[in-house]
Amino acid sequence: MFNWKGSLLALAMVSGSVWSQDAFIVRFNLNEGMKTYLRANEFDITGVNYKTNEIEALLTQAELDQIQQQKSAVIKFSYPQSLSAGPDEEYKNPDEIEDFVRDINARYPDITMVKSIGKTLEGRDILAIKISDNAATNEDEPAILVNAMHHAREVMTPEITTDMIEYLTSGYGQNEDVTKWVNGTEIWVIPMFNLDGNNKMWNDNSMWRKNTRDGHGVDINRNYPTGWNSCNGSSANTRAQDYRGTAPASEPETQAMMNFVASIKPVFNISYHSYSEIVIYPFGCRPNKTPTAQAVEVVGSEIAKKIQYKPGTAWELLYNADGGDIDWMYTTHQVIPFVIEVNSTNEGFHPSYSKWRNKTVLRNRPGWMHLFSRLEGPSLTGKINIADYSVIKILKPGTNEILQTYNINSDGRFYVILKAGTYDFSFEGSKLKKLSNVSVANKVSVNF
């Protein structure tokens, strides 16, 4: 029998800003049985490590005692010291994020625009910055959205987005690729999404994850309508870290993101999280997969290869997750979306800023850069009369087998990301037009 207190170190009372009771990070053997056990008991799974085949959870002493009685034979102990204290003060808080965004806009007014997409529960503006050559106008260009920190304790994630903003704005006119991306794309970045939760993380509880609803908080990334409360991928317990809220889209932050995505219709989205060094694509609930013609899994695997992470769905890599943002974006607005979990279990939520900040942002640059190059295809793009055509069906050549259905945007634009191959396309609405045996190796543009 293990001596739990002798084997693990308490997180409580470190820097005066963590849990009010003893809490521990515990590493277990990573297998389906352990994942199921931890999820069924609503323990706070913090990350996985596929290199060491381990899974971590943040547990109270009572939870440790419970596991000791039920599962002691399969436990593998370890304690990552990097999680024993709150984050370095060099990581950004909500006020510093706003200062950063305003400063970038003042320095690069010709290629940036700042927009509040809504307010948090506590009244903070959720800021998005647009980077484009005609930032103040609605451009007839594909959009890419990048956001960070749905979860308040994941302090490295705004560093990815602020690095992206700095790289694109400072490189415009200097770097050929950057100039091409900014000129040809509407780039939207939300550098910090869960502002209230992050404020609470800094001032009250360094392991805080949710927003601040009624003191107990709601996990914003379990609050989106698609799949909400559908596969035991969230909790109805207000104290649980993945509490989903009283209803789909009950939270103002969720509503703000939904309204914003509906307005800009991005082709791609990245939502940055930490930690586990994985790239997640839809869907969150077992055993759902994306259509075979779409390039969701292909692009996710391409990103993962670029940054040496592991790709897959949430249910494959972690556990069932319902009510997540990427499932909603994918099903409702046909966005090709990804969650990228930065850093490993060795760094945790609060890695040393001086040691890990630059390493992490540099490692992740090729991932978000790949989406800009991926806009060049393989894809089917164009703009047609929405009164004539409302749906595109992608079919297996010479058959009636539908591989994918794409709803054309209300302005007549479409941007269908595909696997390389040959397809038949059927444009349907009040009129019908078919294109047969179209080879899609790069970007194919169609206008009629």
Backbone torsions as a table, in degrees:
resi	resn	phi	psi	omega
1	MET	NA	130.1	179.3
2	PHE	-73.9	146.1	167.3
3	ASN	-89.2	100.7	-173.4
4	TRP	-58.9	-47.9	-176.4
5	LYS	-69.0	-29.1	177.8
6	GLY	-78.1	-21.8	-176.1
7	SER	-93.0	-19.7	-173.6
8	LEU	-128.1	157.3	179.4
9	LEU	-107.0	141.5	-179.1
10	ALA	-75.6	143.4	172.7
11	LEU	-89.9	-18.3	-169.8
12	ALA	-62.8	143.5	170.9
13	MET	68.7	16.1	175.2
14	VAL	-80.1	126.5	-178.5
15	SER	56.8	13.8	177.7
16	GLY	65.9	19.6	-172.7
17	SER	-142.4	35.8	175.3
18	VAL	-123.9	-142.0	-172.8
19	TRP	-74.8	154.3	179.9
20	SER	-82.5	-5.2	177.1
21	GLN	-135.4	164.4	-179.4
22	ASP	-57.2	134.5	177.3
23	ALA	-141.3	150.7	-172.7
24	PHE	-137.3	146.8	167.1
25	ILE	-93.8	125.5	-179.0
26	VAL	-124.5	136.3	175.8
27	ARG	-102.5	135.3	179.8
28	PHE	-121.2	163.4	170.3
29	ASN	-63.8	133.3	-178.1
30	LEU	-86.2	111.4	174.0
31	ASN	-155.1	167.1	-175.6
32	GLU	-62.7	-36.7	179.6
33	GLY	-62.9	-43.0	179.9
34	MET	-70.0	-40.7	176.7
35	LYS	-59.5	-44.0	179.9
36	THR	-63.5	-41.8	-179.2
37	TYR	-64.2	-46.5	-179.5
38	LEU	-64.3	-41.4	179.2
39	ARG	-67.8	-42.5	-177.1
40	ALA	-62.4	-30.7	179.2
41	ASN	-93.5	6.0	177.8
42	GLU	56.8	36.2	173.5
43	PHE	-76.2	153.7	-175.5
44	ASP	-82.7	91.9	176.6
45	ILE	-74.4	121.5	-173.4
46	THR	-100.0	-24.2	-179.7
47	GLY	177.7	170.0	176.2
48	VAL	-130.2	160.6	177.1
49	ASN	-137.8	105.9	-177.2
50	TYR	-80.4	-11.8	175.6
51	LYS	-77.0	-37.4	179.5
52	THR	-102.9	-3.2	179.9
53	ASN	58.0	52.5	-179.1
54	GLU	-130.6	155.7	174.6
55	ILE	-128.8	141.3	-176.8
56	GLU	-114.0	152.1	174.0
57	ALA	-144.3	147.9	175.0
58	LEU	-97.1	117.3	-169.0
59	LEU	-129.6	145.0	172.5
60	THR	-81.6	169.9	178.8
61	GLN	-62.2	-38.9	179.3
62	ALA	-63.2	-39.5	179.0
63	GLU	-68.4	-37.7	176.2
64	LEU	-62.4	-42.4	177.9
65	ASP	-61.3	-39.7	179.3
66	GLN	-63.0	-44.9	-179.9
67	ILE	-67.2	-37.2	179.2
68	GLN	-57.8	-39.5	-178.8
69	GLN	-73.2	-30.6	-170.5
70	GLN	-107.0	-29.7	-168.4
71	LYS	-136.7	21.6	-169.6
72	SER	-60.7	-26.1	-174.9
73	ALA	-69.9	-21.7	-174.7
74	VAL	-108.0	6.5	-175.8
75	ILE	-82.9	137.5	173.4
76	LYS	-120.5	119.0	-172.6
77	PHE	-91.6	143.0	169.4
78	SER	-166.9	156.7	179.4
79	TYR	-134.7	109.6	178.7
80	PRO	-76.1	111.9	-174.1
81	GLN	-61.4	-25.9	-176.6
82	SER	-64.0	-15.6	179.8
83	LEU	-95.1	2.4	-172.9
84	SER	-79.5	-9.5	-179.8
85	ALA	-134.2	167.3	175.2
86	GLY	-68.2	173.2	-175.2
87	PRO	-71.8	156.3	172.5
88	ASP	-57.1	144.3	179.4
89	GLU	-67.6	-12.7	178.7
90	GLU	-71.7	-20.7	173.6
91	TYR	-68.3	153.0	-170.7
92	LYS	-87.3	139.3	171.8
93	ASN	-98.2	175.4	-176.5
94	PRO	-56.4	-41.0	179.9
95	ASP	-64.7	-39.4	-179.5
96	GLU	-69.9	-32.6	175.1
97	ILE	-64.1	-45.6	179.1
98	GLU	-62.4	-43.1	178.2
99	ASP	-59.7	-41.2	-179.9
100	PHE	-62.3	-48.3	-177.9
101	VAL	-63.3	-44.0	179.9
102	ARG	-64.2	-37.8	-179.9
103	ASP	-66.9	-43.0	177.7
104	ILE	-60.3	-43.8	180.0
105	ASN	-62.6	-38.9	178.9
106	ALA	-68.7	-34.0	-178.3
107	ARG	-80.3	-29.1	-177.3
108	TYR	-130.1	61.7	-173.7
109	PRO	-67.8	-23.2	-177.1
110	ASP	-77.3	-23.5	-176.2
111	ILE	-120.8	9.0	178.8
112	THR	-133.6	153.8	173.0
113	MET	-145.7	136.9	179.4
114	VAL	-105.3	134.4	-177.1
115	LYS	-135.8	135.0	169.9
116	SER	-86.0	121.0	-179.0
117	ILE	-90.1	-2.0	-179.7
118	GLY	154.3	-179.7	-179.1
119	LYS	-118.8	150.8	176.1
120	THR	-77.5	175.8	176.0
121	LEU	-55.3	-38.1	-177.1
122	GLU	-90.6	7.8	172.8
123	GLY	90.1	11.0	177.4
124	ARG	-79.2	143.9	175.2
125	ASP	-76.5	128.9	173.3
126	ILE	-87.7	108.3	-171.7
127	LEU	-94.3	137.0	169.8
128	ALA	-120.2	142.7	175.6
129	ILE	-116.6	131.1	176.7
130	LYS	-98.5	133.4	177.4
131	ILE	-119.6	114.5	-178.9
132	SER	-167.7	161.1	-175.9
133	ASP	-70.1	-23.6	173.9
134	ASN	-124.7	63.0	-168.7
135	ALA	-61.3	-28.9	-174.7
136	ALA	-82.7	-6.2	-176.4
137	THR	-116.1	159.8	172.4
138	ASN	-81.8	111.4	-173.4
139	GLU	-97.8	153.1	177.7
140	ASP	-88.7	62.5	-175.5
141	GLU	-135.6	154.7	175.4
142	PRO	-65.7	147.4	-179.3
143	ALA	-111.2	147.7	171.6
144	ILE	-125.7	135.5	178.5
145	LEU	-116.8	135.0	174.6
146	VAL	-129.7	132.1	178.2
147	ASN	-137.5	159.4	-179.1
148	ALA	-138.8	154.6	171.4
149	MET	64.5	58.4	159.6
150	HIS	-63.4	-31.2	-177.7
151	HIS	-111.9	129.1	-163.0
152	ALA	-66.9	-29.1	-173.4
153	ARG	-85.7	-4.1	-173.1
154	GLU	-89.5	72.0	-165.3
155	VAL	-72.2	-17.5	178.7
156	MET	-73.4	-24.6	-170.2
157	THR	-64.8	-39.2	174.5
158	PRO	-64.8	-20.5	176.4
159	GLU	-67.3	-33.1	176.5
160	ILE	-65.8	-45.9	-176.0
161	THR	-71.4	-38.7	178.0
162	THR	-69.3	-35.0	174.4
163	ASP	-63.3	-41.4	178.5
164	MET	-61.3	-45.2	179.7
165	ILE	-61.0	-46.7	-179.8
166	GLU	-63.7	-42.3	-177.8
167	TYR	-63.0	-44.9	-176.6
168	LEU	-71.7	-41.6	-177.5
169	THR	-73.3	-42.9	-178.8
170	SER	-72.6	-25.6	-177.8
171	GLY	-88.4	-8.6	-178.4
172	TYR	-65.6	128.7	-177.2
173	GLY	83.0	-9.5	-180.0
174	GLN	-111.4	-39.2	-177.1
175	ASN	-107.7	127.1	-174.3
176	GLU	-61.2	-44.8	-179.5
177	ASP	-65.2	-46.4	180.0
178	VAL	-59.4	-44.7	-179.2
179	THR	-61.6	-41.4	178.2
180	LYS	-63.9	-43.7	-179.6
181	TRP	-64.1	-46.5	-177.6
182	VAL	-66.9	-36.7	179.8
183	ASN	-72.1	-28.7	-172.4
184	GLY	-110.3	3.3	-173.2
185	THR	-140.0	145.3	167.6
186	GLU	-91.3	106.0	-175.9
187	ILE	-99.9	117.8	179.3
188	TRP	-115.6	130.5	179.9
189	VAL	-128.6	126.4	171.0
190	ILE	-105.9	98.4	-169.8
191	PRO	-69.2	-26.6	176.5
192	MET	-149.1	120.2	-174.3
193	PHE	-95.2	-47.6	-175.4
194	ASN	-92.7	73.8	-173.6
195	LEU	-67.7	-44.3	-179.5
196	ASP	-62.7	-45.4	-179.5
197	GLY	-62.7	-40.0	179.1
198	ASN	-65.8	-38.5	176.3
199	ASN	-60.4	-41.5	177.9
200	LYS	-66.8	-37.1	178.3
201	MET	-60.3	-41.9	-179.6
202	TRP	-70.8	-35.2	-168.6
203	ASN	-105.8	-12.2	-172.5
204	ASP	-137.2	-42.0	-170.1
205	ASN	-154.8	105.6	-172.3
206	SER	-71.3	-8.1	174.7
207	MET	-103.2	14.4	-178.8
208	TRP	-68.1	137.9	-174.7
209	ARG	-117.2	-36.0	-166.9
210	LYS	-91.5	-173.3	168.0
211	ASN	-80.3	-161.0	-173.1
212	THR	-116.1	24.1	-179.7
213	ARG	-52.4	118.3	172.8
214	ASP	52.5	26.4	178.2
215	GLY	86.0	-30.4	-179.0
216	HIS	-92.4	-25.4	176.5
217	GLY	81.4	158.0	174.4
218	VAL	-124.4	136.8	173.7
219	ASP	-73.6	105.4	-176.9
220	ILE	-58.0	-33.6	-177.1
221	ASN	-86.0	18.2	165.3
222	ARG	-126.3	15.4	-171.0
223	ASN	-111.0	-1.2	179.6
224	TYR	-77.8	152.1	-171.6
225	PRO	-65.5	-36.6	-174.8
226	THR	-64.7	118.2	177.8
227	GLY	73.3	8.3	-176.3
228	TRP	-53.6	126.4	177.1
229	ASN	54.4	44.5	-173.9
230	SER	-112.2	-18.8	-172.3
231	CYS	-146.4	33.4	-176.7
232	ASN	55.5	34.9	-179.9
233	GLY	-102.3	17.8	178.0
234	SER	-163.9	178.6	-173.9
235	SER	-123.6	148.9	171.6
236	ALA	-92.9	-2.2	-179.1
237	ASN	-85.5	119.6	-176.4
238	THR	-60.9	-24.5	-178.5
239	ARG	-83.3	-14.9	-177.9
240	ALA	-70.8	147.4	-180.0
241	GLN	-67.5	-22.2	178.9
242	ASP	-110.1	34.0	176.0
243	TYR	-60.2	127.2	-169.8
244	ARG	-89.7	-6.7	-177.2
245	GLY	92.1	175.0	-174.7
246	THR	-79.9	-19.8	-177.7
247	ALA	-161.6	159.6	175.1
248	PRO	-57.7	136.6	178.7
249	ALA	56.1	36.4	177.9
250	SER	-72.9	-18.9	-172.2
251	GLU	-98.7	141.4	-179.7
252	PRO	-62.6	-31.2	178.0
253	GLU	-64.9	-44.9	177.5
254	THR	-59.1	-46.2	-179.7
255	GLN	-61.4	-39.3	179.5
256	ALA	-62.4	-45.2	179.1
257	MET	-64.1	-42.8	-178.7
258	MET	-62.5	-44.8	179.7
259	ASN	-65.3	-38.0	-178.4
260	PHE	-68.3	-46.5	179.2
261	VAL	-61.0	-40.2	178.0
262	ALA	-61.8	-30.7	-176.9
263	SER	-81.7	-32.1	-175.4
264	ILE	-103.7	-18.4	177.4
265	LYS	48.0	62.1	-177.8
266	PRO	-66.3	149.7	173.7
267	VAL	-75.3	-45.9	-179.7
268	PHE	-122.6	154.7	171.1
269	ASN	-141.2	141.3	166.0
270	ILE	-122.3	127.3	170.8
271	SER	-108.7	114.8	-177.9
272	TYR	-86.3	133.4	177.5
273	HIS	-134.3	175.9	168.8
274	SER	-147.2	147.9	8.3
275	TYR	-137.9	162.6	172.6
276	SER	160.8	-8.6	-179.3
277	GLU	57.8	54.6	179.2
278	ILE	-135.8	155.6	173.8
279	VAL	-116.0	118.2	-175.4
280	ILE	-107.4	136.2	173.5
281	TYR	-127.5	167.4	-178.2
282	PRO	-62.0	147.7	11.3
283	PHE	-114.3	166.3	-178.6
284	GLY	-81.7	-21.7	-173.7
285	CYS	-104.8	129.1	175.5
286	ARG	-61.8	136.5	2.2
287	PRO	-110.7	33.1	-171.5
288	ASN	-65.7	140.2	177.3
289	LYS	-132.6	161.5	179.1
290	THR	-83.5	158.7	-179.1
291	PRO	-58.3	151.9	-172.6
292	THR	-67.9	-29.2	-178.4
293	ALA	-75.3	-27.6	-175.4
294	GLN	-74.2	153.7	-174.7
295	ALA	-97.4	20.3	-176.4
296	VAL	-57.8	-53.6	-179.1
297	GLU	-67.2	-37.5	179.5
298	VAL	-62.7	-49.4	-178.7
299	VAL	-66.3	-39.8	176.8
300	GLY	-59.5	-41.2	178.2
301	SER	-68.7	-35.2	176.9
302	GLU	-63.8	-44.7	177.4
303	ILE	-60.7	-46.3	-177.8
304	ALA	-59.7	-38.9	178.8
305	LYS	-66.2	-39.1	-180.0
306	LYS	-60.7	-37.9	-174.2
307	ILE	-110.4	5.1	177.4
308	GLN	60.6	46.2	173.0
309	TYR	-109.9	175.0	-179.9
310	LYS	-103.6	128.4	-179.0
311	PRO	-95.6	157.2	175.0
312	GLY	160.8	179.6	174.1
313	THR	-81.0	165.6	177.5
314	ALA	-60.4	-41.6	-177.1
315	TRP	-71.4	-24.4	176.4
316	GLU	-77.5	-43.6	-172.0
317	LEU	-90.4	-33.5	-174.6
318	LEU	-123.3	-79.2	-174.0
319	TYR	-171.9	170.6	173.4
320	ASN	-58.3	135.7	177.7
321	ALA	-138.5	112.3	179.9
322	ASP	-108.3	154.9	-179.7
323	GLY	76.0	22.9	-178.8
324	GLY	-85.4	158.1	-175.7
325	ASP	-66.4	-38.1	-174.0
326	ILE	-71.8	-33.7	175.8
327	ASP	-64.3	-40.9	179.4
328	TRP	-66.4	-46.4	179.6
329	MET	-59.4	-42.2	-176.6
330	TYR	-67.9	-47.7	-174.6
331	THR	-77.6	-34.0	-174.3
332	THR	-90.0	-37.2	-174.3
333	HIS	-126.3	11.3	172.9
334	GLN	60.2	24.1	174.2
335	VAL	-69.9	144.6	170.2
336	ILE	-93.3	100.5	-168.5
337	PRO	-114.9	153.5	179.5
338	PHE	-139.7	146.0	163.1
339	VAL	-102.3	127.4	174.1
340	ILE	-113.6	117.9	179.8
341	GLU	-95.2	106.8	-174.3
342	VAL	-88.0	154.8	179.5
343	ASN	70.6	161.7	-176.8
344	SER	-108.3	-179.9	177.0
345	THR	-63.3	-22.0	178.6
346	ASN	-71.2	-25.1	179.0
347	GLU	-100.0	-35.2	176.5
348	GLY	70.2	-159.4	-178.5
349	PHE	-73.7	-29.4	-170.8
350	HIS	-127.3	64.7	179.4
351	PRO	-69.7	157.1	175.8
352	SER	-54.7	125.8	-178.3
353	TYR	-62.3	-49.8	-175.3
354	SER	-65.6	-31.2	-176.8
355	LYS	-84.8	-36.4	-167.2
356	TRP	-116.2	-18.2	-174.3
357	ARG	-60.0	-56.4	-176.4
358	ASN	-66.6	-38.1	177.2
359	LYS	-59.1	-42.0	-176.0
360	THR	-70.4	-46.0	-177.8
361	VAL	-68.4	-36.5	178.4
362	LEU	-67.4	-39.1	178.9
363	ARG	-65.4	-33.5	-175.1
364	ASN	-89.1	-12.9	178.9
365	ARG	-55.8	-46.9	-178.8
366	PRO	-60.1	-24.0	179.4
367	GLY	-68.3	-53.9	-179.2
368	TRP	-72.6	-30.2	176.1
369	MET	-62.8	-33.7	-178.1
370	HIS	-61.5	-32.9	180.0
371	LEU	-65.3	-34.6	177.4
372	PHE	-65.6	-43.6	178.0
373	SER	-69.0	-29.5	-178.8
374	ARG	-72.2	-15.9	173.4
375	LEU	-64.4	-18.8	179.0
376	GLU	-79.6	0.8	175.5
377	GLY	113.3	175.5	2.4
378	PRO	-64.4	133.7	-179.2
379	SER	-164.9	163.9	171.8
380	LEU	-119.4	120.4	-175.5
381	THR	-131.8	165.4	175.3
382	GLY	156.2	-172.5	178.2
383	LYS	-146.0	127.3	-178.1
384	ILE	-135.1	174.4	-178.6
385	ASN	-74.7	114.2	-176.8
386	ILE	-66.5	-21.7	176.7
387	ALA	-69.7	-22.9	-179.1
388	ASP	-96.3	-36.7	-174.2
389	TYR	-136.3	133.1	-178.9
390	SER	-122.3	-19.2	-174.4
391	VAL	-136.3	141.0	169.8
392	ILE	-113.4	128.2	174.2
393	LYS	-108.3	128.1	178.8
394	ILE	-100.0	122.2	-172.8
395	LEU	-121.6	154.1	171.6
396	LYS	-66.8	129.9	-172.7
397	PRO	-54.3	134.1	176.2
398	GLY	75.2	10.1	-179.5
399	THR	-134.3	176.3	172.9
400	ASN	-102.7	14.8	-178.8
401	GLU	-75.9	115.8	-178.9
402	ILE	-83.4	119.5	178.5
403	LEU	-89.2	-28.1	-178.2
404	GLN	-164.7	148.0	172.6
405	THR	-119.8	132.6	-178.0
406	TYR	-124.5	125.7	177.2
407	ASN	-86.7	120.3	-179.2
408	ILE	-66.3	139.4	-179.1
409	ASN	-63.4	159.5	-174.3
410	SER	-63.3	-21.3	177.3
411	ASP	-91.2	6.2	179.4
412	GLY	89.1	-2.8	-178.0
413	ARG	-84.1	152.0	173.0
414	PHE	-146.5	148.0	180.0
415	TYR	-147.5	90.4	-173.7
416	VAL	-99.6	112.6	177.9
417	ILE	-83.5	125.5	-173.9
418	LEU	-127.3	162.5	164.4
419	LYS	-72.7	149.3	174.8
420	ALA	-60.7	135.6	-179.4
421	GLY	166.2	-170.9	178.3
422	THR	-115.6	132.8	-174.2
423	TYR	-137.1	160.1	161.7
424	ASP	-100.7	142.2	178.6
425	PHE	-122.1	132.3	177.6
426	SER	-119.1	113.3	177.4
427	PHE	-93.0	118.2	-170.2
428	GLU	-126.8	146.5	178.8
429	GLY	173.3	-133.0	173.9
430	SER	-70.7	-19.2	174.1
431	LYS	-122.2	169.9	179.1
432	LEU	-135.4	129.4	175.7
433	LYS	-139.9	134.8	-178.7
434	LYS	-120.7	140.5	174.2
435	LEU	-120.0	127.8	-173.7
436	SER	-112.9	147.4	174.6
437	ASN	49.8	51.3	178.8
438	VAL	-88.1	121.1	177.6
439	SER	-83.6	121.9	-179.0
440	VAL	-112.8	94.4	176.2
441	ALA	-106.7	-31.0	176.6
442	ASN	-129.9	-141.2	178.3
443	LYS	-91.1	122.3	176.5
444	VAL	-105.4	120.3	-179.0
445	SER	-101.6	134.4	-179.7
446	VAL	-129.7	126.1	175.7
447	ASN	-139.9	122.6	177.1
448	PHE	-156.2	NA	NA
